[in-house]
Amino acid sequence: QVQLQESGPGLVKPSGTLSLTCAVSGGSISSSNWWSWVRQPPGKGLEWIGEIYHSGSTNYNPSLKSRVTISVDKSKNQFSLKLSSVTAADTAVYYCARSEIVVVIPGAFDIWGQGTMVTVSS
Amino acid sequence: EIVLTQSPGTLSLSPGERATLSCRASQSVSSSYLAWYQQKPGQAPRLLIYGASSRATGIPDRFSGSGSGTDFTLTISRLEPEDFAVYYCQQYGSSPPTFGPGTKVDIK
């Protein structure tokens, strides 16, 4: 079955850029799914960051849109997140997740990666 | 964006009891595109319910979802020890998808 695995630096300096990758195994990133990033600050709730389709089409959370870029690499079967100008408020566990298309829109998040903790600190 | 409110914040119950969790949306959720997730400490969320009332693959039938419009409910008919966790609702009918703040179900 499809599995997702996040990877990337666990520590990022303030004002720097957070970069994470999600590797997709057991299935193709070019299937009829949207691929998302979701984050969770320590002890807090879940926040959707954005999503990408294998065609390269993206949607971002308006609250983060100016700082977020999500891209896809079909040759490596993975997608990536870049979040610029980070502050301590961006410290969180970052998850990648899959949603199947429901009629024409992304559905619920049915598969999640295990998550990776990113701390923003000097 | 649609704001989701969950109640209660914490639910203290004993194994075998029935749990009723509420999720209210600030505006109608399109086509009942409402999901419920379970999250245990140190783990990723797990999809329980989608489309307000459909169980995800492998989810026991003691979990059920209901509701439409702005009011949704997750019911756990008889709590098992492994059900004590935090539960989040999420709407995906309009962008951006949003999550509720969660309800913690703990052991009384």
Interface residues (C-beta under 8 A of the other chain):
Chain A: G45 L46 E47 W48 N59 N61 P62 S63 Y95 S99 V102 I105 P106 G107 A108 F109 D110 W112 G113 Q114 G115
Chain B: E1 Y33 A35 Y37 Q43 A44 P45 R46 L47 Y50 G51 A56 T57 Y88 Q90 Y92 G93 S95 P96 P97 T98 F99 G100 P101 G102
